[in-house]
């Protein structure tokens, strides 16, 4: 089902010129957000009644400053973090209302880089650059410039990265490769796992999935993960790919393929993915011929795998 078949719920930006006007705008915005959330509940119930459908339940249009939206990550309080892929600035978004709650910067002069993914590990947040370097910081208030440090995973020589998610029970940062530099791994989907603490000898692990197995009977050429998340229902890794073929792939932490299927139509450049605790799948798209957006679906997890396969 194409995105055009969903009702677009547009991001509203209040522009205030006086205290009275600001109050009126805020009240109007709160009313519209409440209406969106009420409508979303109804659409989720409808999606639950027909699990075979893949219609979007909502689409949040992003402002121009997020035209190059990249990774998504969930915070413990249920908000979503998003970021631009060129500058160290983080946006906090209400996933059920589609509005930006706040934005904060890394440092007084935000660093520039090829930022590709973001994840939350307890009180810490990590922003991943394509060369495997991690920018570590904590959530700031609206408009705040937060201190940060840089950690090098040392994996940049082996892989160009575009994906990352934190696995809490193992303390791994799970990092699928977009482009593998080791020719011996050609034809494999490569997933690195980097432990935040511990000796270097045991800090890195890796597993592979045959690309042909993940492609199956789909008319795809090859698969390059653009982001990864963890399904809270079963602990599986859920990856999306962007160019040239747009897919969603679910694997166990032990590397067993669970599912591989095309993304719903309408995703021009899918870059980020997240799954909420109440099974809402979110996919972010960079601006192309249309504005950047975050599309919400009902996620129907495959629950036959109740336990992780290690």
Secondary structure, DSSP 8 states (H G I E B T S, - for coil): --GGGS--B-------SSHHHHHHHHHHHHHHHHHHHHHHHHHHHHHHH-TT----SEEEE--GGGTTEEEEEE-TTS-EEEEESSB-EEEEE-TTT--EEEEEEESSS--BS-EEEEEEETTEEEEEETTSEEEEE----TT-EE--EEEE-S-TTTEEE---EEETTTTEEEEEEEEE--GGGTTEEEEEEEESSS-GGGTEEEEEEEHHHHHTTS--S---EEEEEE-TTT--EEEEE-SS--EEEEE-TTS-EEEEEE--TT-SSEEEEEE-TT-EEEEEE--SSS--EEEEEE----TT--S---
